[in-house]
Amino acid sequence: MTYKIVKTDAEWKALLANKGAETVAFDVTRHAATERPYSGKYEGHWDQGSYACVCCGAKLFDSGTKFDAGCGWPSFSQAAEPGAIAEIVDRSHGTVRTETLCAQCGAHLGHVFDDGPTPTGLRYCMNSASLDFKPR
């Protein structure tokens, strides 16, 4: 997959450090690591605004679609805009899941599942470390 924004690992590390991103942000966004459940700063965060990619700033989710899935990670029922999220098959850890990526820069965000609320039935289960909150 080709992305509009491409940087080296060193450039991503420097960018995230300059932003004051969480220490796990590089491993999560660039190497598909997962933060521990209930450890992310946005899991219990309910302010009004939008959630953007911590790497490139692309708008990913609106707070109005955030819900408490009880899974330990921030969960959303839909992307902010069509095409904001890219999806690929993830066969790691002995299972098949749908991995979600920022469509602009390829940052790993988390996974999407089909056990969310109506009307979409989707649960975008995201790592807080991959997100940046922008208040309204």
N, C-alpha and C positions, 0 to 999 in steps of 0.2 A: 504494500500500500504506500502511496506517495502522499506526503503532507506538504502544505503550503509553507510551514515553518520548520526548518531543519537546523539543528545545532549539534555540535560535538558533546560528548559527556562532560568535558571540562567546561564548556560554555553553559550547559544546563546547570551544573553544580554551582558555578559562579552566579548565575541569574537567581537561582533559588536562595542562595546564601544572602545575596543583596536584598532580596525581598523579605528576609527573616522568616522563611518558610520553616515548617516543622523539620526536625532533624531527619525524619524518615522520608521526607518528600521526594528526594532524588531516587531512592530505592523503589518507592511506590510508583512514581510516575514514569521512570525510565527503565526499570527492571521488573515491573509487575509484582512487586512485593505487596503484602497486605498488612495493614496495621492491626494490632490486637483489637478485638471487639470491645466496645465501650471505652476506648482510650482516645478517640479522636475528638477534637474540639467542637465539631459540628454535629455530633451524634445527638446531643440534647439541646441544640441551638434552635430557637424558634423565632428569631427576629425577622421582620419583613425586609425583603430585598431579593437579590439574585446571587447565585453561586457560579463562579467562573473557574476556568482552568487555572491552576496556580502557576503553570508554566508560561502560557501565552496570553491569558486574560480573556479568552473566548467565553461568551456567556453560554452556560450549560443548562442550568435549572433555575426556576423561579421558586421562591419560598412558598408560594401558594400550592405547589404540588408536593411539598415535603410532608411526610407522615411518619408516625412512629410504628415501625414494623416489628419492634422488639428483637431485632437481630444484632444490635450493637454497632451498627454503622448507619450514617445518614441515608435515608431512603426517599426516593422521589417516584411519582407515578408517571411522569413524562418529561422529556427534554424540553428546554426552553423554546427551541425552534427545530423544525425538521432539518436534518442534516448536521446538527450540532454534535451528535454522538456517532462515532463509527463503531461497528460491531464485528468481532471475529470469533471463530470457534476456539475455545480453550480446552485442551485435552489434558491439562496438567492435574496432578494429584489424584489420578485414577478415576476421573469423572469427566463428563462433557458438559461444559457451561458456555454461556455467551459472554465474552469479555467486552467491556466498553472502553473506548478510547476517545480522546479529544480528536475531533475530525480535522482540526487545524494543525496540531503539532504531534499527534500520536501518543500523548501522555496516557498511561494506564490510569483509569479511573476506578474500576471495580468490575461488577458483573450485573447483568439484567436477568431477572427471573419472571416467570409468568404467574406469580402468586400475589400480585398486588391488588389494590382496590379498583373498583369500577371508576370511571368508564374504561380505562385502558387495560386493566388487569396486569399491569407491569409493576415491577419493583426494581428500580435502579438502585442497587446497593453499592454505595460509593465510599471510598476512603476519604476521610476528612483531609488527609495530607495532600490530596490531589486537588483540593478546592480552595478557593479564595472567596470570601463573602463580601458583597458590596451592598451596604444598607440602602434602603429607599430614601 
